[in-house]
Amino acid sequence: MLKDTGERIIPELMKPTNGMLLEHIARYQFAIHYLNGRVLDMACGSGYGSNIMAKAAKNLIKEIVAIDLNEEAIQYAKGAYYHPLISFQTGNAIDPNLPSKLGRFDVIVCFETFEHIAEEQQLMNNIRQLLKPGGKLILSTPFGLGRGMPTNERFHMHQLTQNEFANLFQNFSQCEIYYQRGVLVEPAPGRPGKHYPIGIAVCTK
């Protein structure tokens, strides 16, 4: 059993009605529409999301490479969320050699990872190199007070403002921004007067 440190989602330790679990699953359900070819699940955690995508898009994808920095999480994922289309591997999202190790992908999914990483430019550089021309990036992160500002989440380095988030993707040919509240995902700017704590970008290289 994977130890619950509070840093990652472990569905078997959570009630099926848990709001955080449902919110995370909703992002993977959102991503299914964009899946094809080779898919990278960057910072896959316990592996449940990779499994969701593999089952839903098995006729559209060639493989899912799912990486996480935590070896214990990868070993857990191999047992709990095995699927013949998934290759669970230990890997660091900001390793400069990651693109040469993994090759290029048609789709990269990077959920709830950006806020954990101080070296954000290296992360974005890797993503650009890992994506094939015309490839899709689906990236999410929670909103907050901005770079260099404190956050109440002990595992988070920072939480971007909505404007900072949108500006991350200026080097992509196309980008659509969505906001998430619970399981609801809507195109930005969302409904007037509603607070959306999470941003999701769908970008084309």
Secondary structure, DSSP 8 states (H G I E B T S, - for coil): -----SSS--GGGS-TT-HHHHHHHHHHHHHHTT--EEEEEET-TTSHHHHHHHHHTTTTEEEEEEEES-HHHHHHHHHHS--TTEEEEE--TT-TTHHHHH--EEEEEEES-GGG-S-HHHHHHHHHHHEEEEEEEEEEEE--SBTTS--S-TT-S-B--HHHHHHTTTTSSEEEEEEEETTEEEETT-STT----EEEEEEE-
